[in-house]
Amino acid sequence: DTVWNRHAGGQHRAVTDKIGRVENVTYKDGAVIGDVILHGLTQNSRDAAALVEAGEINFVSVETVGKDRWNPGTREYEATDITFTGLALVNRGACKVCTLRENSEPASDSVPAPAPENTIEEDHEMAEIDVKALRDELRKELSEIYDGKIKELSESYEAKLAAAETRIKELETAPVAPVTTPDPVRELAAPAGARVRIENGEVFASEWV
């Protein structure tokens, strides 16, 4: 609910950059609205209040983090989760209705006219905040994925290592079978049989060997 006199813009803000707060936050007609209270306790807050009263500043730019998804039907990103972290007073808001005074805009000589509806413009400092938030969210999601995978692989490796150590111990304590010497190789004797002789086409046994 903090109101700042500027966006972070890649560097830390001083405590005196906090110039107020937002109260009575509600949701109405597709928008989040609330009462911007400038405390006037610091010179920064008093200067901002004087600029607002003079009509020199009327736009606000909210600071948010969250998630969105692409709608192919409308060809737009739609927010699925939004967390408000504050807002800053700016010369040009994120949209033409992001103003301090409802349905009121700054004088034409102090603030450029709103861009046509068919053009898309982004506040540079707000873009830096969004990029940082998205980068942190992506780093968190990847960390959860890879940390889980590393843990899974580590547990699998430890289980395999434990099984291998158990098998080695079993082999070390298993009884060793005695080594036997095979019988020496002996030459085979000639097969026993009978000699024959053939006379006039007839076979006669001659002798046994």
Beta strands, then each sheet from edge to edge (+ up, - down):
strand 1: 2-4
strand 2: 18-28
strand 3: 31-38
strand 4: 59-71
strand 5: 76-90
strand 6: 194-199
strand 7: 202-208
sheet 1: 3+ 2- 1+ 5+ 4-
sheet 2: 6+ 7-
end
